[in-house]
Amino acid sequence: MCSAEPINCFPMLVNILSNTFLRLFNSTARIRIWSEPFYSIQSPEIKIDFFFICLSYMMILAAGLPPHFAVSSMEDYKVKSMH
């Protein structure tokens, strides 16, 4: 009924137990559950937006790192420190 992986088997177990209890109380309703352990993006527009947000973040990060190392080297030069 379910695979051996616990992440897939637990929702099935909950579904079976819930529907069993509903049948015991003579209910006609049924509970359906599903498991989606990993968030998936279906829309291509969202994928493109997510890509450009990540790209922008990486470009800002890449633009800020070289000045950090340059300032650090200049301060070391001013105080005449050695590594």
PEQUIFEN-V564947 format. One record per backbone hydrogen bond with DSSP energy under -1.0 kcal/mol. CO is the residue of the C=O (numbers start at 1). NH is the residue of the N-H. Records with the same first field share a line. If there is no record, write none. Layout:
CO=NH + NH
This chain:
5=9
6=10
9=13
10=14
11=15
12=16
13=17
14=18
15=19
16=20
17=21
18=22
19=23
20=24
21=25
22=27
23=26
43=47
44=48
45=49
46=50
47=51
48=52
49=53
50=54
51=55
52=56
53=57
54=58
55=59
56=60
57=61
58=62
59=63
60=64
61=65
64=68
65=69
66=70
67=71
68=72
69=73
70=74
71=75
72=76
73=77
74=78
75=79
76=81
